[in-house]
Amino acid sequence: MQEAPTSGTLDLNGPRTIRNADQTRSLLLEALRTHSAVRLDCSAVTEADLSLVQLLISGRISAELSGKTLTLIHPPDGAFLQTLSKAGFTASPDPLTGLESYWIKKEAEDVQNHSCRG
């Protein structure tokens, strides 16, 4: 008998920088090990650098290769959004791939939905 897929939420908070990247990596790996769908809440991240972005990209790719999902609950904001913006990750479409930005997709959908309600 096949197990039903499980979903879980991983709340990342406080500083998420190279100084604690090992801890962030361990949290991501454990969440992906125990759940088939992981929803990330980064709304309480107070400091972020590219190590967080790299870990989330890597985690998303690993999840997809394992038939799992890793998604953001909320559009990026605060320190996390600042890091993404400074690094050029919020451009849509992405200048390199021509694809819509993974990071701001939900935010763009929300803006579009609100503007269509007249």
C-alpha positions as CSV (number, residue, x, y, z in Angstrom):
1,M,0.0,0.0,0.0
2,Q,1.4,3.4,-1.0
3,E,1.6,6.1,1.7
4,A,-0.5,9.2,1.2
5,P,1.6,12.3,0.5
6,T,2.3,14.5,3.5
7,S,2.7,18.2,3.6
8,G,4.5,20.3,6.1
9,T,5.4,23.9,6.8
10,L,9.0,25.0,7.5
11,D,9.1,28.4,9.3
12,L,12.4,30.1,8.7
13,N,13.0,33.0,11.0
14,G,15.7,35.3,12.3
15,P,18.9,35.7,10.4
16,R,19.5,33.3,7.5
17,T,23.0,34.0,6.4
18,I,26.2,32.1,5.7
19,R,26.8,32.1,9.5
20,N,24.0,29.7,10.0
21,A,23.7,28.1,6.5
22,D,24.4,24.7,7.9
23,Q,21.5,24.9,10.2
24,T,19.2,26.2,7.4
25,R,20.4,23.4,5.2
26,S,19.7,20.8,7.9
27,L,16.2,22.2,8.4
28,L,15.4,22.0,4.7
29,L,16.8,18.5,4.3
30,E,14.8,17.2,7.3
31,A,11.6,18.8,6.0
32,L,12.1,17.3,2.6
33,R,13.0,13.9,4.1
34,T,9.8,13.7,6.1
35,H,7.3,15.4,3.8
36,S,6.4,15.2,0.1
37,A,5.3,18.8,-0.1
38,V,7.1,21.4,2.0
39,R,5.8,25.0,2.3
40,L,8.3,27.6,3.4
41,D,7.4,30.6,5.5
42,C,10.2,33.1,5.2
43,S,8.1,36.1,6.5
44,A,10.1,36.2,9.8
45,V,13.5,36.2,8.2
46,T,15.3,39.3,9.6
47,E,18.5,39.1,7.7
48,A,19.3,37.2,4.5
49,D,22.2,36.7,2.1
50,L,22.7,34.7,-1.0
51,S,23.4,31.5,1.0
52,L,19.6,31.4,1.7
53,V,18.8,31.9,-1.9
54,Q,21.2,29.2,-3.0
55,L,19.8,26.8,-0.4
56,L,16.3,27.4,-1.5
57,I,17.1,27.0,-5.2
58,S,19.0,23.8,-4.4
59,G,16.2,22.5,-2.2
60,R,13.6,23.2,-4.9
61,I,15.7,21.3,-7.5
62,S,16.3,18.4,-5.1
63,A,12.6,18.2,-4.2
64,E,11.6,18.1,-7.9
65,L,14.1,15.4,-8.6
66,S,12.6,13.4,-5.8
67,G,9.0,13.9,-6.9
68,K,8.4,16.4,-4.1
69,T,7.6,20.1,-3.9
70,L,9.2,23.0,-2.1
71,T,7.1,26.2,-2.4
72,L,6.9,29.6,-0.7
73,I,3.7,30.3,1.4
74,H,4.0,34.1,0.9
75,P,5.6,36.3,-1.7
76,P,9.0,37.4,-0.4
77,D,9.2,40.5,1.7
78,G,11.5,42.3,4.1
79,A,15.1,41.2,4.3
80,F,14.5,38.2,2.0
81,L,13.0,40.4,-0.7
82,Q,15.8,42.9,-0.4
83,T,18.4,40.1,-1.0
84,L,16.5,38.8,-3.9
85,S,16.2,42.3,-5.5
86,K,19.9,43.2,-5.0
87,A,20.9,39.9,-6.7
88,G,18.5,40.4,-9.6
89,F,16.2,37.5,-8.8
90,T,13.0,39.6,-8.9
91,A,13.1,40.5,-12.6
92,S,10.2,39.1,-14.5
93,P,10.7,37.7,-17.0
94,D,14.1,36.5,-16.0
95,P,16.6,38.1,-18.3
96,L,18.6,34.9,-18.7
97,T,15.8,32.3,-19.2
98,G,12.9,34.5,-20.4
99,L,10.7,32.7,-17.8
100,E,8.6,34.2,-15.1
101,S,10.5,34.7,-11.8
102,Y,9.9,31.8,-9.4
103,W,10.2,34.2,-6.5
104,I,7.6,36.8,-7.5
105,K,5.1,34.6,-9.3
106,K,2.5,34.6,-6.5
107,E,2.9,38.3,-5.9
108,A,2.3,39.0,-9.6
109,E,-0.8,36.8,-9.6
110,D,-2.1,38.6,-6.5
111,V,-1.6,42.0,-8.1
112,Q,-3.3,40.8,-11.3
113,N,-6.3,39.3,-9.4
114,H,-6.8,42.5,-7.4
115,S,-6.6,44.8,-10.4
116,C,-9.1,42.7,-12.3
117,R,-11.8,43.1,-9.6
118,G,-13.1,46.4,-10.5
